[in-house]
Amino acid sequence: MPGCPVAVAMLKAYMMDVVKAAESSGETEVGKYVDDIVLWKAGNVQTAAAGAVKAYRVVAKALQDVKAVVNVQKTVFGTNTLAAERQVKA
């Protein structure tokens, strides 16, 4: 199911027994990967940009707190105006 928004959750559920078995061996750590997380904020330029940046920081910290890797080099903010892009970068 490429591109399906629930594909990662479905795969995780399908692999749960395998992951638990690997973790219970005590011999290795098991990596669990999520390809993408999409955050959406609409509104005027300042409100939307500030909200998107704040949400990103909260999500990134929550992921890092559980030892997930956040690849900041691959983080992308999409905007629909140049003014919004400038606000996000500010």
Helices and strands as residue ranges (DSSP letters): H 7-24, H 45-65, G 72-74, H 82-89
